[in-house]
Amino acid sequence: MAPVTGAGEEMHALVERLYPLCRSITGDGVRATLDIVGEHLPLQVHEVPTGTPVLDWTVPQEWNIKDAYIADPTGKRVVDFAASSLHVLGYSVPVSATLSLDELRGHLHTLPDHPSWVPYRTSYYRPQWGFCLAQETLDALPDGDYEVRIDSTLADGHLTYAEHVVPGQVTDEVLISCHVCHPSLANDNLAGIAVATWLAGALAEGTPWYTYRFLFAPGTIGAITWLARNPERVGGALPAPAGPETGGRVAHGLVLACAGDPGRLTYKQSRRGDAEIDRVMRYVLAASDRPHRITEFTPYGYDERQFCSPGFDLGVGSLSRTPYAGYPEYHTSADNPDFVTPEALADTLAVCREACAVLDRNRRYRNLSPYGEPQLGRRGLYDSLGGRSDAQQAQMAMLWVLSLSDGGHSLLDVAERSGLPFDAVTAAADALHTAGLITA
């Protein structure tokens, strides 16, 4: 894996490579996408059969498509799936017919406010068919009979998702999730896939404290399927309430979406609002002086709403740049690789790495010499600061760590209360631990 400074271009290249594939909540497009991600990370791919009950849902039939088009009265293809997978309503049932333009209009979707863009539309759970096209294309169609063909299949098959695990020093997990179901949309969510892939590679270069589980799954139904199949990771037998406090192995989580546009970073808090991931993301974004926005949880958006549903109530937030539906290009053909920038991808990756570093080091200590201030000089702790330009900061960090190491305060508490950089606080904790003055 390239360092953060060189990763932006490589992540963008992955976005460009994945962009032409036709993805949906099931089917060969998802498998092809995971095959490509699998060239960067070893993946465990899961196939869940159609008809499998998953919480209140059922795994649907698998959808695949070979070709689709609308041909005008001269036989010319005026809408062609081969040009863009957005041209077909997702999960369209097969059709072969000749229709008048008036009959066809009821099956056509456009964006009148953006006449040159093609919208993204789906019909996952209601059998129908349709095409998406630019308004200017529709306006130019002459009256007459049109040949309409969608060569698709809806049949029993599987829902496909994949996991990659970066082992940690403890079995408690940080869940990093991204959706892999959208067709040719670069920011939503090929950018999230790319950032997750590079974050996994970066974490694997060291030995993190937590175990990091990366989930590449279709939106909504994929997350629901994963939750249904992993009760031991989310707090025991369903439908009992879940979360770290009830013994679940998912201690923290982050959903990555819309991670590559030029907008400012946005962090959407977990349903709890005070989960550790919420505090970490607020701290990291504020300390970095990046333009950003923190938003409250809402039960609409991406898969954070599944992980945060009240029966699970996991501490999972969502990181994006411009959030869903917050930019005109959202769910349109204008969300193409040109809309995603290497610089934005690299910046999102850097924030994720910084947040993981804080999560991994945010432990609680107990002062082993709590009666009065221990003598640091005779332990060589003051001598170790001699000549350092940040000696005063390092000394204050040691004093703050000693003061708040009562077993109830974390290092993030120390950093926030003291106003000192988290790195300075962790360095002080390391020195004090080595000297035998604090214990985890």
C-alpha positions as CSV (number, residue, x, y, z in Angstrom):
1,M,0.0,0.0,0.0
2,A,1.2,3.5,-0.8
3,P,1.5,6.1,2.0
4,V,-1.3,8.5,2.4
5,T,0.5,11.1,0.3
6,G,0.6,8.8,-2.7
7,A,-2.6,6.8,-2.0
8,G,-5.0,9.4,-3.5
9,E,-4.1,8.6,-7.1
10,E,-4.2,4.9,-6.5
11,M,-7.6,5.0,-4.8
12,H,-8.9,7.1,-7.7
13,A,-7.6,4.5,-10.2
14,L,-9.6,1.9,-8.3
15,V,-12.7,4.1,-8.5
16,E,-12.2,4.4,-12.3
17,R,-11.8,0.7,-12.7
18,L,-14.9,-0.2,-10.7
19,Y,-17.0,2.5,-12.3
20,P,-18.3,0.7,-15.4
21,L,-19.6,-2.3,-13.5
22,C,-23.3,-2.8,-13.0
23,R,-23.9,-3.4,-9.3
24,S,-27.1,-4.0,-7.5
25,I,-28.1,-5.5,-4.1
26,T,-27.3,-8.9,-5.6
27,G,-25.7,-10.4,-8.7
28,D,-22.6,-10.7,-10.7
29,G,-21.8,-7.0,-10.5
30,V,-21.2,-7.3,-6.8
31,R,-19.1,-10.4,-7.2
32,A,-17.0,-8.7,-9.9
33,T,-16.5,-5.7,-7.6
34,L,-15.4,-7.9,-4.8
35,D,-13.0,-9.8,-7.1
36,I,-11.3,-6.5,-7.9
37,V,-11.1,-5.4,-4.2
38,G,-9.8,-8.9,-3.5
39,E,-6.7,-8.1,-5.6
40,H,-5.8,-5.6,-2.9
41,L,-7.1,-7.4,0.2
42,P,-7.8,-11.1,1.0
43,L,-11.5,-11.3,1.4
44,Q,-13.9,-13.9,2.9
45,V,-16.8,-13.9,0.5
46,H,-20.2,-15.0,1.8
47,E,-23.1,-16.2,-0.4
48,V,-26.5,-16.2,1.4
49,P,-29.3,-18.0,-0.5
50,T,-32.5,-16.4,-1.7
51,G,-35.3,-16.9,0.8
52,T,-33.1,-16.8,3.8
53,P,-34.9,-15.0,6.7
54,V,-32.7,-12.1,8.0
55,L,-34.3,-10.2,10.9
56,D,-37.6,-8.9,9.5
57,W,-36.5,-9.3,5.9
58,T,-35.9,-12.1,3.5
59,V,-33.0,-12.3,1.1
60,P,-34.5,-11.5,-2.4
61,Q,-34.0,-13.1,-5.7
62,E,-30.8,-12.4,-7.5
63,W,-30.9,-10.0,-10.4
64,N,-28.5,-10.0,-13.3
65,I,-28.6,-8.2,-16.7
66,K,-26.9,-8.8,-20.0
67,D,-28.3,-6.0,-22.2
68,A,-31.0,-3.4,-22.5
69,Y,-31.9,-0.7,-24.9
70,I,-34.6,1.4,-26.5
71,A,-34.4,1.6,-30.3
72,D,-36.2,4.4,-32.2
73,P,-38.4,3.9,-35.3
74,T,-35.2,3.8,-37.5
75,G,-33.7,1.0,-35.3
76,K,-31.1,3.3,-33.7
77,R,-30.4,2.7,-30.0
78,V,-31.3,6.0,-28.3
79,V,-30.9,4.5,-24.8
80,D,-28.3,1.8,-24.3
81,F,-27.3,-0.1,-21.2
82,A,-23.9,-0.7,-22.8
83,A,-23.2,3.0,-22.6
84,S,-24.0,3.3,-18.9
85,S,-25.5,0.9,-16.3
86,L,-27.6,3.8,-15.0
87,H,-29.8,3.6,-18.1
88,V,-31.8,0.7,-16.6
89,L,-34.1,0.9,-13.6
90,G,-32.3,-1.3,-11.1
91,Y,-33.9,-4.8,-10.7
92,S,-36.0,-4.3,-13.9
93,V,-37.9,-7.4,-14.9
94,P,-37.2,-8.7,-18.4
95,V,-39.2,-7.1,-21.2
96,S,-39.3,-7.4,-25.0
97,A,-42.0,-5.2,-26.6
98,T,-42.8,-2.6,-29.2
99,L,-44.4,0.5,-27.7
100,S,-45.5,3.9,-28.9
101,L,-43.7,6.9,-27.4
102,D,-46.8,7.7,-25.3
103,E,-46.9,4.1,-23.9
104,L,-43.1,4.2,-23.2
105,R,-43.2,7.5,-21.3
106,G,-44.6,5.9,-18.2
107,H,-41.5,3.8,-17.9
108,L,-39.0,6.6,-18.4
109,H,-37.2,8.6,-15.6
110,T,-35.4,11.9,-16.2
111,L,-34.1,14.9,-14.3
112,P,-35.8,18.0,-15.9
113,D,-33.7,20.4,-13.7
114,H,-30.5,18.8,-15.0
115,P,-31.5,17.9,-18.6
116,S,-28.1,16.4,-19.6
117,W,-27.8,14.1,-16.6
118,V,-29.1,10.6,-16.2
119,P,-30.8,9.7,-12.9
120,Y,-30.2,6.5,-10.8
121,R,-33.4,4.7,-9.9
122,T,-34.2,1.3,-8.6
123,S,-37.2,-1.0,-7.9
124,Y,-35.8,-3.7,-5.6
125,Y,-38.9,-5.1,-4.0
126,R,-41.7,-4.2,-6.5
127,P,-41.6,-6.0,-9.9
128,Q,-41.5,-3.4,-12.7
129,W,-39.2,-2.2,-15.5
130,G,-38.0,1.1,-16.7
131,F,-35.2,3.2,-18.3
132,C,-33.3,6.3,-17.1
133,L,-32.2,8.9,-19.6
134,A,-31.3,12.5,-20.0
135,Q,-34.3,14.9,-20.4
136,E,-32.7,16.3,-23.5
137,T,-32.6,12.8,-25.0
138,L,-36.3,12.3,-24.2
139,D,-37.2,15.8,-25.7
140,A,-35.6,14.8,-29.0
141,L,-37.5,11.5,-29.4
142,P,-39.9,11.6,-32.4
143,D,-43.3,10.0,-32.3
144,G,-43.5,6.4,-33.5
145,D,-43.0,2.9,-32.3
146,Y,-40.0,1.9,-30.2
147,E,-38.4,-1.4,-29.7
148,V,-37.8,-2.0,-26.0
149,R,-35.7,-4.8,-24.6
150,I,-34.3,-5.7,-21.2
151,D,-32.4,-8.9,-21.1
152,S,-32.4,-9.5,-17.4
153,T,-33.1,-12.4,-15.0
154,L,-34.7,-12.5,-11.6
155,A,-34.1,-16.0,-10.1
156,D,-33.2,-17.7,-6.9
157,G,-29.6,-17.2,-6.2
158,H,-27.6,-15.4,-3.5
159,L,-26.9,-12.2,-1.8
160,T,-23.1,-11.7,-1.7
161,Y,-21.0,-9.8,0.8
162,A,-17.4,-9.9,1.9
163,E,-15.3,-9.3,5.0
164,H,-11.6,-8.6,5.6
165,V,-10.2,-8.8,9.1
166,V,-7.0,-7.1,10.4
167,P,-6.1,-8.9,13.6
168,G,-5.5,-6.8,16.7
169,Q,-4.0,-7.4,20.1
170,V,-7.5,-7.8,21.5
171,T,-10.6,-9.5,20.0
172,D,-12.9,-6.5,20.5
173,E,-13.6,-5.2,17.1
174,V,-13.9,-1.9,15.1
175,L,-16.4,-2.4,12.3
176,I,-15.7,-0.4,9.1
177,S,-18.6,-0.8,6.7
178,C,-19.2,0.4,3.1
179,H,-21.9,-0.4,0.6
180,V,-21.2,-2.1,-2.7
181,C,-24.6,-2.1,-4.4
182,H,-24.7,1.1,-6.4
183,P,-23.9,0.9,-10.2
184,S,-21.9,3.7,-12.0
185,L,-21.8,6.2,-9.1
186,A,-18.2,7.2,-8.2
187,N,-18.7,9.1,-4.9
188,D,-21.6,7.0,-3.8
189,N,-20.0,4.7,-3.1
190,L,-16.9,3.6,-5.0
191,A,-15.0,6.3,-3.0
192,G,-16.0,4.6,0.2
193,I,-14.9,1.2,-1.1
194,A,-11.5,2.7,-2.1
195,V,-10.9,4.4,1.3
196,A,-11.9,1.3,3.2
197,T,-9.5,-0.8,1.1
198,W,-6.6,1.5,1.7
199,L,-7.4,1.9,5.3
200,A,-7.3,-1.9,5.8
201,G,-4.0,-2.1,4.0
202,A,-2.5,0.7,6.2
203,L,-3.7,-0.9,9.5
204,A,-2.2,-4.2,8.4
205,E,1.2,-2.6,8.2
206,G,1.3,-2.5,12.1
207,T,-0.3,-4.4,14.9
208,P,-3.4,-2.4,16.0
209,W,-4.9,-2.7,19.5
210,Y,-8.4,-3.5,18.2
211,T,-9.3,-6.1,15.6
212,Y,-10.6,-4.3,12.6
213,R,-13.4,-5.9,10.6
214,F,-14.1,-4.5,7.1
215,L,-17.5,-5.2,5.7
216,F,-18.2,-4.8,2.0
217,A,-22.0,-5.4,1.6
218,P,-25.0,-4.2,-0.3
219,G,-26.8,-1.3,1.4
220,T,-29.6,-2.0,3.9
221,I,-30.3,-5.7,3.1
222,G,-26.5,-6.5,3.2
223,A,-26.1,-4.9,6.7
224,I,-29.3,-6.6,7.9
225,T,-28.0,-9.9,6.6
226,W,-24.7,-9.5,8.4
227,L,-26.3,-8.5,11.6
228,A,-28.6,-11.5,11.5
229,R,-25.7,-13.8,10.8
230,N,-23.4,-12.4,13.5
231,P,-25.2,-12.3,16.8
232,E,-22.1,-13.2,18.7
233,R,-20.4,-10.0,17.4
234,V,-23.3,-7.7,18.3
235,G,-24.2,-8.8,21.8
236,G,-25.5,-12.3,21.9
237,A,-28.7,-14.1,21.0
238,L,-31.2,-12.0,19.0
239,P,-33.4,-10.2,19.7
240,A,-31.7,-9.2,23.0
241,P,-30.3,-5.7,23.1
242,A,-26.7,-5.6,21.9
243,G,-23.6,-3.6,22.2
244,P,-20.2,-3.6,23.9
245,E,-21.8,-3.3,27.4
246,T,-23.7,-6.6,26.9
247,G,-20.7,-8.5,25.7
248,G,-20.7,-7.9,22.0
249,R,-17.4,-7.9,20.2
250,V,-18.2,-4.8,18.1
251,A,-16.8,-2.0,20.3
252,H,-16.8,0.8,17.8
253,G,-17.8,1.3,14.2
254,L,-17.7,3.6,11.2
255,V,-19.7,3.6,8.0
256,L,-17.9,5.1,5.0
257,A,-19.9,6.8,2.2
258,C,-19.5,9.7,-0.2
259,A,-15.8,9.8,0.7
260,G,-14.3,11.4,-2.4
261,D,-16.0,14.7,-3.3
262,P,-14.3,18.1,-2.7
263,G,-16.7,19.1,0.0
264,R,-15.9,19.4,3.7
265,L,-15.9,16.4,5.9
266,T,-19.1,15.5,7.7
267,Y,-19.4,13.1,10.7
268,K,-22.9,11.8,11.6
269,Q,-23.0,10.7,15.2
270,S,-24.2,7.3,16.4
271,R,-27.7,7.0,17.8
272,R,-26.2,7.2,21.2
273,G,-24.5,10.5,20.5
274,D,-21.9,9.8,23.2
275,A,-20.3,6.6,21.9
276,E,-16.5,6.6,22.0
277,I,-16.4,6.8,18.2
278,D,-18.4,10.0,18.4
279,R,-16.0,11.6,20.8
280,V,-13.0,10.4,18.8
281,M,-14.3,11.8,15.5
282,R,-15.3,15.1,17.1
283,Y,-11.8,15.4,18.6
284,V,-9.8,14.3,15.5
285,L,-11.7,16.7,13.2
286,A,-11.5,19.6,15.6
287,A,-7.8,19.1,16.4
288,S,-6.9,18.8,12.7
289,D,-8.4,22.3,11.9
290,R,-10.1,20.7,8.8
291,P,-13.3,22.3,7.6
292,H,-15.9,19.9,8.9
293,R,-19.4,19.5,10.2
294,I,-20.8,17.3,13.0
295,T,-24.4,16.2,12.6
296,E,-26.9,14.4,14.9
297,F,-28.1,10.9,14.2
298,T,-31.2,10.5,12.1
299,P,-32.8,7.1,11.2
300,Y,-32.3,7.9,7.5
301,G,-29.1,7.6,5.5
302,Y,-26.7,4.6,5.1
303,D,-26.1,1.5,7.2
304,E,-25.4,3.3,10.4
305,R,-29.2,3.2,10.8
306,Q,-29.1,-0.6,10.8
307,F,-26.2,-0.9,13.3
308,C,-27.7,1.8,15.5
309,S,-31.3,0.3,15.5
310,P,-32.5,0.1,19.1
311,G,-32.1,-3.7,19.4
312,F,-28.4,-3.4,18.6
313,D,-27.6,0.2,19.6
314,L,-24.0,-0.2,18.5
315,G,-21.6,2.7,18.7
316,V,-21.4,3.2,14.9
317,G,-21.2,6.6,13.2
318,S,-20.9,7.6,9.6
319,L,-18.1,9.6,7.9
320,S,-18.6,11.3,4.5
321,R,-17.6,14.4,2.8
322,T,-20.8,16.0,1.4
323,P,-23.6,13.7,2.8
324,Y,-26.1,11.8,0.8
325,A,-28.5,14.0,-1.2
326,G,-26.4,17.0,-0.2
327,Y,-24.9,17.7,-3.7
328,P,-26.7,18.0,-7.0
329,E,-24.7,15.2,-8.6
330,Y,-26.0,12.7,-6.0
331,H,-27.6,9.6,-7.7
332,T,-27.0,10.9,-11.2
333,S,-24.6,10.3,-14.0
334,A,-22.7,13.5,-12.9
335,D,-21.4,11.4,-10.0
336,N,-18.6,10.1,-12.2
337,P,-14.9,9.7,-11.6
338,D,-14.3,13.3,-12.5
339,F,-16.4,14.4,-9.5
340,V,-14.1,12.4,-7.1
341,T,-10.6,13.9,-6.5
342,P,-7.5,12.1,-5.4
343,E,-6.9,14.9,-2.8
344,A,-10.3,14.3,-1.2
345,L,-9.8,10.6,-1.1
346,A,-6.4,11.0,0.5
347,D,-7.8,13.4,3.1
348,T,-10.6,11.1,4.0
349,L,-8.2,8.2,4.4
350,A,-5.9,10.4,6.6
351,V,-8.8,11.3,8.9
352,C,-9.7,7.6,9.2
353,R,-6.1,6.7,10.1
354,E,-6.0,9.4,12.7
355,A,-9.3,8.3,14.2
356,C,-8.1,4.7,14.4
357,A,-4.9,5.8,16.0
358,V,-6.8,7.6,18.8
359,L,-9.2,4.6,19.2
360,D,-6.3,2.2,19.6
361,R,-4.5,4.3,22.2
362,N,-7.5,5.6,24.2
363,R,-7.1,3.5,27.3
364,R,-7.6,4.1,30.9
365,Y,-4.8,4.0,33.5
366,R,-4.5,3.9,37.2
367,N,-1.9,5.9,39.1
368,L,0.2,3.6,41.2
369,S,1.5,6.5,43.3
370,P,-1.6,8.5,43.9
371,Y,-0.8,10.1,47.3
372,G,0.8,13.3,46.3
373,E,2.9,14.0,43.2
374,P,5.5,11.3,42.6
375,Q,9.1,12.4,42.3
376,L,9.7,12.3,38.5
377,G,13.3,13.4,38.7
378,R,14.7,10.4,40.5
379,R,13.0,8.2,37.9
380,G,14.8,10.0,35.1
381,L,11.6,11.4,33.6
382,Y,12.6,15.0,33.8
383,D,16.1,14.2,32.5
384,S,14.5,12.6,29.4
385,L,13.0,15.9,28.6
386,G,16.2,17.9,28.6
387,G,16.9,19.7,25.4
388,R,13.5,19.0,23.9
389,S,11.7,22.0,22.4
390,D,8.4,20.6,23.7
391,A,9.8,19.9,27.2
392,Q,7.2,22.0,29.0
393,Q,4.3,20.4,27.1
394,A,5.7,17.0,27.8
395,Q,6.0,17.7,31.5
396,M,2.5,19.1,31.7
397,A,1.3,16.0,29.8
398,M,2.9,13.7,32.5
399,L,1.3,15.7,35.3
400,W,-2.2,15.6,33.7
401,V,-1.9,11.9,33.0
402,L,-0.9,11.3,36.6
403,S,-3.7,13.5,37.9
404,L,-6.5,11.8,35.8
405,S,-5.2,8.2,36.0
406,D,-7.9,7.1,38.4
407,G,-9.2,4.2,36.3
408,G,-12.2,6.3,35.2
409,H,-10.6,8.7,32.8
410,S,-9.3,7.8,29.3
411,L,-6.4,9.4,27.6
412,L,-8.9,11.2,25.4
413,D,-10.4,12.7,28.5
414,V,-6.9,13.9,29.5
415,A,-6.3,15.5,26.1
416,E,-9.7,17.2,26.0
417,R,-9.5,18.5,29.6
418,S,-5.8,19.6,29.3
419,G,-6.0,21.0,25.8
420,L,-2.8,19.1,25.0
421,P,-2.3,17.1,21.8
422,F,-3.4,13.5,22.0
423,D,0.1,12.4,20.8
424,A,1.7,14.3,23.7
425,V,-0.6,12.6,26.2
426,T,0.0,9.1,24.9
427,A,3.8,9.7,24.9
428,A,3.5,10.8,28.5
429,A,1.5,7.7,29.4
430,D,4.0,5.5,27.7
431,A,6.8,7.1,29.7
432,L,4.9,6.9,33.0
433,H,4.0,3.3,32.3
434,T,7.6,2.3,31.6
435,A,8.6,4.0,34.9
436,G,6.1,1.9,36.8
437,L,4.0,4.9,37.9
438,I,0.7,3.9,36.1
439,T,-0.9,0.7,35.0
440,A,-3.6,-0.1,32.5
